[in-house]
Amino acid sequence: MNTLQIKELLQKRNLKATSIRLNLISKLSESHSSMSYSAIQESLKPIDRVTLYRTLESLKEKGIIHKAFQDKKESFYAMCGSTCEEDQHRHEHVHFKCNQCNVISCEQLKQVIKLSLPGFSIAKTAINLEGTCKNCL
């Protein structure tokens, strides 16, 4: 995404185009996989952790990014697709962590997985897979 596209996305979601938001979205959109919180923090130095946390949360709330994976104490973030909206994430993909290269990617599904539990109403499903990616095989 270029700067103009990022500004339009932020405007569409009623967010100001601050430099931290522009830089963060640019970094995530350039990445072909998810980025860890620490990698984001390192790439945006100098930035304090509270500002980064609040920025990530506001972008998540507006359907621009999503938390792709939680590994130990590290969170990984990725760009949402065009089907996500403010307050409603629509993801039909799984999050795959390669145990060889440690890359975490969002992989599209060929078919939608439908799960049900008798007596429960499922609002959200998140599937994390681990193994070896096609590049490391």
URURQUI-V653170 format. One record per pair of residues at least 4 apart in sequence whose ideal C-beta (glycine too) atoms are under 8 Angstrom apart, sorted by the first residue. I is the first residue (numbers start at 1). J is the second residue. D is the distance in whole Angstrom. If there is no record, write none. Layout:
((I;J;D) (I;J;D))
This chain:
((1;5;4) (1;6;5) (1;9;7) (1;25;7) (1;26;7) (1;29;4) (2;6;7) (3;7;6) (3;22;6) (3;26;7) (4;8;6) (5;9;6) (6;10;6) (6;17;7) (6;21;8) (6;22;6) (6;25;5) (6;26;6) (6;29;8) (7;11;6) (7;17;5) (7;22;7) (8;12;6) (9;13;7) (9;25;7) (9;64;6) (10;15;4) (10;16;7) (10;17;5) (10;21;6) (10;22;8) (10;25;8) (10;64;8) (11;15;8) (11;17;7) (13;62;4) (13;63;7) (13;64;6) (13;86;6) (14;62;8) (14;86;8) (15;21;7) (15;58;7) (15;59;8) (15;62;6) (15;64;8) (16;21;7) (17;21;6) (17;22;6) (18;22;7) (18;55;8) (19;23;6) (20;24;6) (20;44;7) (20;47;7) (20;51;6) (20;52;8) (20;55;5) (21;25;6) (21;55;6) (21;58;8) (21;59;7) (22;26;6) (23;27;6) (23;44;6) (24;28;6) (24;40;7) (24;44;7) (24;52;8) (24;55;6) (24;56;8) (24;59;7) (25;29;6) (25;59;7) (25;64;7) (25;65;8) (25;79;7) (26;30;6) (27;31;7) (27;35;7) (27;40;7) (27;43;5) (27;44;7) (28;35;6) (28;40;8) (28;65;6) (28;77;6) (28;78;7) (28;79;5) (29;79;5) (31;35;5) (31;78;8) (32;105;8) (33;78;7) (33;103;5) (33;104;6) (33;105;4) (33;106;8) (34;68;4) (34;69;6) (34;76;4) (34;77;6) (34;78;4) (34;95;7) (34;104;5) (34;105;7) (34;106;7) (35;39;5) (35;40;5) (35;43;8) (35;76;7) (35;77;6) (35;78;7) (36;40;7) (36;74;5) (36;75;7) (36;76;5) (36;77;8) (37;41;6) (37;52;8) (37;56;8) (37;74;6) (37;75;5) (37;76;8) (37;77;7) (38;42;6) (38;74;6) (39;43;6) (40;44;6) (40;52;7) (40;56;8) (40;77;7) (41;45;7) (41;47;7) (41;49;7) (41;52;6) (44;52;7) (47;51;6) (47;52;5) (48;52;7) (49;53;6) (50;54;6) (51;55;6) (52;56;6) (53;57;6) (54;58;6) (55;59;6) (56;60;6) (56;65;7) (56;77;6) (57;61;6) (58;62;6) (59;64;4) (59;65;5) (60;64;8) (60;65;6) (60;66;6) (60;67;7) (60;77;8) (61;86;7) (61;87;7) (62;86;5) (63;80;6) (63;84;4) (63;85;5) (63;86;5) (63;87;7) (63;88;7) (63;89;6) (64;79;7) (64;80;6) (64;84;8) (65;77;5) (65;78;7) (65;79;6) (65;80;6) (66;77;7) (66;78;6) (66;80;5) (66;84;7) (66;89;6) (66;91;7) (67;75;6) (67;76;7) (67;77;6) (68;76;5) (68;77;6) (68;78;4) (68;95;5) (68;104;6) (68;106;6) (69;75;7) (69;76;4) (69;95;5) (69;97;6) (69;104;5) (69;128;6) (70;74;7) (70;75;6) (70;76;7) (71;76;7) (71;97;7) (71;104;8) (76;95;8) (76;104;5) (78;104;8) (78;106;5) (80;84;4) (80;89;6) (80;91;7) (81;90;8) (81;91;7) (83;90;4) (84;88;7) (84;89;5) (84;90;6) (84;91;7) (85;90;7) (89;124;8) (91;106;8) (92;108;7) (92;109;5) (92;112;6) (93;106;5) (93;107;6) (93;108;5) (93;109;6) (94;106;8) (94;107;5) (94;109;7) (94;127;4) (94;128;7) (94;129;5) (95;104;6) (95;105;7) (95;106;6) (95;107;8) (95;126;7) (95;127;7) (95;128;5) (95;129;7) (96;104;7) (96;105;5) (96;106;8) (96;107;5) (96;128;8) (96;129;5) (96;130;7) (96;131;7) (96;133;7) (97;102;7) (97;103;8) (97;104;5) (97;128;7) (97;129;7) (97;130;5) (98;102;6) (98;103;5) (98;104;8) (98;105;8) (98;130;8) (98;131;7) (98;132;6) (98;133;4) (98;135;8) (98;136;6) (99;130;6) (99;131;6) (99;132;6) (100;132;5) (100;133;7) (100;136;4) (101;133;7) (101;135;7) (101;136;5) (103;133;6) (105;133;7) (107;129;8) (109;113;7) (113;125;7) (113;127;7) (115;122;6) (115;125;6) (116;120;8) (116;122;7) (117;122;7) (132;136;5) (132;137;6) (133;137;7))
